[in-house]
Amino acid sequence: MTARAMIARGLWLVVLLAPGIQASEIVLKSGKVVEADQIKIQGDKLVIRSSIGGGTAEVPYPLKLVETIRFSLTAEEAELLESGGVKRLPELRELWNQRLPYLSMPESDSGWIGLRLAKLLVATKDQVNAEEALKIVKTVRERDWKDSRKQEAIGVRISALAASGQIEQAMQEADALESLSESDDLELAETRARSKFIQAGVAWAQFEQLEQEWPKWHLMPEKRKERVEYLNRALDHYLFPAIAHPELQALSAEGLVQAATIYIHLGKTERARVCLDEVINYFPDPAYVSRAQELKNTLNTEGNTS
């Protein structure tokens, strides 16, 4: 049996355990495209359920005849992935578990859903959740069919390492990523900016950890020095694209918003406003301009009530 055949066989063995999920199209090896409302695996067959007239019909296809499945999201799933917060982690976990058996199948969105869950787990700043995120990232890196998603998973892994308390390991991997993208060629600028953001996130995690473990840091010269180093590293790296590669509008806006949140944490509201105004006036990327305006409005409201 060839390596490719073994991989395919392993994929189908996993898929056999999959529950019924939503799907839009089944592409057969003959080139025929079959629309489906739902799919499920029964033995060595893929059972397609479709609406016909006022009822439904189920048609089985041998798995060996199926090339791939083009998955779709229900309106509820799309809303969950777009705006679901920490309170909806159980729903997102359930969706990930439903999609997981299809992770290696071309055109599957399973890896994207897994990374969305991993990022949300990291954002909770809970060590147990961060360790769960590491397991998800490992699965995506090993089995996802899409190379770009495997690359994205590297950054999520570093963030999860930092959130789980493995700061030194996170720094080593972030440094290694940075060394791979030292060129200033524009085609590598985005990769380099992303690696800077990862390092910024690690530095900020170290900053927060220091303040938590050493509440009287201001009385300790060495801890004051460490704190400043972490702070400067986080700010420098978040501001990197806006300074070095302003043509990367989305990344510049993202970094400025992150820097603004740090300044707000420090109580330096005027510096925060400068960053937010930069986003609104010079880097109005849709994904960040509304967030910048929201933060600025909050600062203005707090200023009026103080």
C-alpha positions in Angstrom: 0.0 0.0 0.0 1.4 3.4 -1.0 1.9 6.2 1.6 -0.9 8.2 -0.1 -3.2 5.2 0.1 -2.4 4.7 3.7 -3.2 8.4 4.5 -6.5 8.1 2.6 -7.4 4.9 4.4 -6.6 6.5 7.7 -8.8 9.5 6.8 -11.8 7.4 6.0 -11.3 5.3 9.2 -11.6 8.5 11.2 -14.5 9.8 9.1 -16.4 6.6 9.9 -16.9 7.9 13.4 -18.4 11.2 12.3 -21.9 12.2 13.2 -24.3 13.8 10.7 -23.3 17.4 9.8 -24.4 20.1 7.5 -22.8 20.1 4.0 -23.4 21.9 0.8 -21.9 19.9 -2.0 -20.4 16.4 -2.5 -17.9 16.2 -5.3 -17.5 12.7 -6.7 -14.4 11.4 -8.5 -16.4 11.3 -11.7 -16.7 15.1 -11.4 -20.4 15.1 -10.6 -21.5 17.5 -7.9 -24.3 16.5 -5.6 -26.1 19.0 -3.4 -26.8 17.9 0.2 -28.6 19.2 3.2 -26.9 16.9 5.6 -24.4 14.0 5.4 -23.5 11.1 7.6 -21.3 8.0 7.4 -22.8 4.5 7.5 -20.3 1.8 7.1 -18.4 2.3 3.8 -21.0 4.7 2.4 -21.6 8.4 2.6 -25.3 9.0 3.0 -26.6 12.2 1.6 -29.9 13.7 2.8 -31.5 16.1 0.4 -34.9 17.9 0.3 -37.2 16.8 -2.5 -40.6 18.4 -2.9 -42.2 18.4 0.6 -40.0 15.7 2.0 -36.5 14.4 2.2 -34.6 11.6 0.6 -31.4 9.7 1.6 -29.0 8.5 -1.1 -25.9 6.4 -0.2 -22.6 6.8 -2.2 -19.6 4.5 -1.7 -16.8 6.4 0.1 -14.4 5.3 -2.6 -16.4 7.3 -5.2 -16.2 10.6 -3.1 -13.5 13.1 -4.0 -14.2 15.7 -1.4 -17.0 17.6 0.5 -17.6 21.3 0.3 -18.8 22.2 3.7 -21.2 25.0 4.6 -22.2 26.7 7.8 -25.7 27.2 9.1 -26.7 30.7 10.1 -26.3 29.8 13.7 -22.8 28.3 13.2 -21.7 31.4 11.2 -22.9 33.7 14.0 -21.2 31.5 16.6 -17.8 31.7 14.8 -18.1 35.4 14.1 -19.2 36.8 17.4 -19.2 33.9 19.9 -17.6 34.8 23.2 -16.2 32.9 26.1 -19.7 32.0 27.3 -20.2 30.1 24.1 -17.1 27.9 24.3 -19.1 24.7 24.9 -21.0 25.3 21.6 -17.7 26.0 19.7 -16.2 22.9 21.2 -19.1 20.9 20.0 -18.8 22.3 16.4 -15.1 21.5 16.4 -15.7 18.0 17.5 -18.3 17.6 14.7 -15.8 18.8 12.1 -12.7 17.2 13.5 -13.1 13.8 11.6 -13.0 15.8 8.3 -9.9 17.8 9.1 -7.7 16.1 6.4 -10.2 16.3 3.7 -9.6 18.9 1.0 -11.8 22.0 1.2 -12.8 21.1 4.8 -13.2 24.1 7.1 -12.4 22.0 10.2 -9.0 23.6 10.8 -10.3 27.1 10.6 -12.9 26.2 13.2 -10.3 24.6 15.4 -8.0 27.6 15.3 -11.0 29.9 16.1 -11.7 27.8 19.2 -8.0 27.8 20.1 -7.7 31.6 19.9 -10.8 32.0 22.1 -9.4 29.6 24.7 -6.1 31.5 24.8 -8.0 34.8 25.2 -9.5 33.5 28.5 -6.0 33.6 30.0 -6.8 30.4 31.8 -4.0 27.9 32.0 -6.2 24.8 31.6 -7.9 26.4 28.5 -4.5 27.3 27.1 -3.4 23.7 27.4 -6.5 22.6 25.6 -5.7 25.1 22.8 -2.2 23.6 22.5 -3.8 20.2 21.8 -6.1 21.6 19.2 -3.2 23.4 17.5 -1.1 20.2 17.5 -4.0 18.4 15.8 -4.4 21.1 13.1 -0.6 21.2 12.4 -0.4 17.5 12.0 -3.6 16.8 10.0 -5.0 19.9 8.3 -5.1 19.7 4.6 -4.2 23.4 4.1 -0.6 24.5 4.5 -1.4 28.1 5.2 -3.6 27.0 8.1 -0.7 25.0 9.5 1.4 28.1 9.3 -1.2 30.1 11.1 -1.3 27.4 13.8 2.3 28.1 14.6 1.4 31.6 15.9 -1.5 30.4 17.8 0.7 27.8 19.4 3.2 30.4 20.6 0.3 32.5 22.1 -1.0 29.3 23.8 2.4 28.5 25.2 2.6 31.9 26.8 -0.9 31.7 28.2 -0.2 28.3 29.7 2.8 29.7 31.6 5.5 28.2 29.3 7.0 31.7 28.7 10.6 30.6 27.9 9.4 28.0 25.3 7.2 30.6 23.8 10.1 33.1 23.5 12.3 30.5 21.9 9.7 29.6 19.3 8.9 33.3 18.6 12.6 34.0 18.1 13.0 31.1 15.7 10.0 32.4 13.7 11.5 35.8 13.6 14.8 34.4 12.3 12.9 32.9 9.4 11.6 36.2 8.2 14.4 38.8 8.7 14.3 40.0 5.1 12.7 43.4 4.4 11.3 42.3 1.1 7.7 43.3 0.9 6.6 39.8 0.1 7.9 38.8 3.6 6.8 41.9 5.4 3.5 40.5 6.6 5.1 37.4 7.9 7.7 39.4 9.8 5.0 41.7 11.2 3.0 38.7 12.4 6.1 37.3 14.1 6.6 40.7 15.8 3.0 40.5 17.1 3.6 37.1 18.5 6.6 38.3 20.4 4.7 41.3 21.6 2.0 39.0 23.0 4.6 37.0 24.8 6.2 40.1 26.2 2.9 41.4 27.4 2.1 38.1 29.1 5.5 38.3 30.9 4.6 41.9 31.9 1.3 40.8 33.4 2.8 37.8 35.1 5.5 40.0 36.7 2.9 42.4 38.1 0.8 39.5 39.5 3.7 37.7 41.1 5.5 40.8 42.4 2.8 43.3 43.5 5.5 45.5 45.0 7.6 45.5 41.9 8.0 49.3 42.1 10.1 48.8 45.3 12.5 46.4 43.6 15.0 47.8 41.1 15.5 44.5 39.2 11.8 44.0 38.8 11.3 47.6 37.7 13.9 47.0 35.0 12.3 43.7 33.8 8.9 45.4 33.7 10.2 48.2 31.5 11.9 45.7 29.2 8.7 43.7 28.7 6.7 46.8 28.2 9.0 48.3 25.6 9.3 45.0 23.7 5.5 44.7 23.5 4.9 48.3 22.4 7.8 48.3 19.9 6.6 45.1 18.2 3.0 46.1 18.1 4.0 49.4 16.5 6.4 47.8 14.1 4.1 47.6 11.0 2.8 51.1 11.3 6.4 52.4 11.4 8.2 50.1 9.1 5.5 48.9 6.7 2.5 51.3 6.7 1.4 49.8 3.4 0.2 46.9 5.6 -2.9 48.8 6.6 -4.7 46.0 8.4 -1.6 45.0 10.4 -0.8 48.6 11.2 -4.3 49.2 12.5 -4.2 46.0 14.6 -0.9 46.9 16.1 -2.0 50.4 17.0 -5.2 49.1 18.7 -3.1 46.7 20.7 -0.7 49.4 21.7 -3.6 51.6 22.7 -5.0 49.0 25.0 -1.6 48.7 26.7 -1.5 52.5 27.2 -5.0 52.4 28.6 -3.9 49.7 31.1 -1.0 52.0 32.1 -3.3 55.0 32.5 -1.6 56.9 29.6 -4.8 58.0 27.9 -3.3 60.7 25.7 -0.8 58.2 24.1 -3.8 55.8 23.7 -5.7 58.5 21.9 -2.8 59.1 19.5 -2.7 55.5 18.5 -6.5 55.3 18.1 -6.6 58.5 16.0 -3.9 57.0 13.7 -6.2 54.0 13.1 -9.3 56.2 12.5 -7.5 58.8 10.3 -4.7 56.9 8.5 -5.3 53.2 8.8 -9.1 52.9 8.7 -9.2 49.1 8.2 -12.9 48.0 8.7 -11.8 45.2 11.1 -10.2 47.7 13.5 -11.6 51.2 13.0 -14.8 50.5 14.8 -12.9 49.0 17.7 -10.6 52.1 17.8 -13.6 54.4 17.8 -15.2 52.4 20.6 -12.1 52.7 22.7 -11.8 56.4 22.0 -15.5 57.0 23.0 -14.9 55.1 26.2 -11.8 57.3 27.0 -13.9 60.4 26.2 -16.7 59.3 28.4 -14.4 58.5 31.3 -12.6 61.8 30.8 -15.9 63.7 31.1 -17.0 61.9 34.2 -13.7 62.1 36.1 
